Amino acid sequence: MKVRVQFYSQLRDLAGAPELIVDLAEGATVTELLGKVYEKVPALRSRDKSILVGAGVEFVDRNYKVQPGDEISIMPPVQGG
């Protein structure tokens, strides 16, 4: 299945694009999705411990099974100010 991954804030700059289309097997988890993203954009791997992942409008953990049609958002930690 094809999954649209959107990058936000400084992660967009590191990725060099606002989004990426990733091909995943049915039932793949966010962890597997991130592995594919890091293969295509190795610069993001250094941020792995701090990124947040959303599916639609909800934050999800790395065990979340990506569903067909999900739009995945990858963003840095939320900061106030």
N, C-alpha and C positions, 0 to 999 in steps of 0.2 A: 504494500500500500504506500501511497505517496503522502507525506506529511509536510505541512508548511510550518517552518520554524522561524519565528520572528525574534530579532535581537533588539535590545533596548540599551540606551545610554552608552557608556563607554564600550560595552560589548559589541554594539553596532560598529563602532570605530575599529575594534580589533578584528571583527569579521570582515570588514571592508564592504559590507552590504547590509541592507535592512532585513533581509530574509534569505532563507535557503530551503530548497525542497530536498527532503531526505526520503529514500526508499527503505521501508522497513517491512519485516515479515509480520503477518497477522499475529496479534498477541504480544508484540514486543513491548518491553518496559521502557520507562524514561531512561534508565541506566543504559540500555542498548541504544536508544536514540542518541544520547549524549556521546557514546563511543563513536557513532557514525559522524556526528557533528565535529568531534575532535579530529577525526581522520581528515575531514575536508578543511577544517580551520584549526590547525594545531595551536595557534596563539591563544585560543580560549581554554585550553587544558589547564593552564596555570591558574585560572579562576575557578576551577571545578569545586573547590571546597566552599566557596562563598556564593555561588549563583543560586537564584531562585528559579523554579520552573512552574509555569502555569499552563493549564489546559482549559481553553475558553476563558472564563472569568474566575476560575478557582486555582489556588496554589495546589500543587500535587507533589507527592514524594517520589522518590526514585523507583519505587516498586509499582507505581501506577502503570496500568496497561494502556498503551496508546490505542485509541479507537479510530476507526476510519472517519475522516472528516474533522478530527481534532485539529485545532490551530494551537501550536505550542509556542509559548513565550519564554524566552530565556533572558533573565535580567539580573543586574547586580543587586546586592542587599538594599532594601528600602532605607533611605536616609531622610531625616527630617532637617528642618533648619529655618 
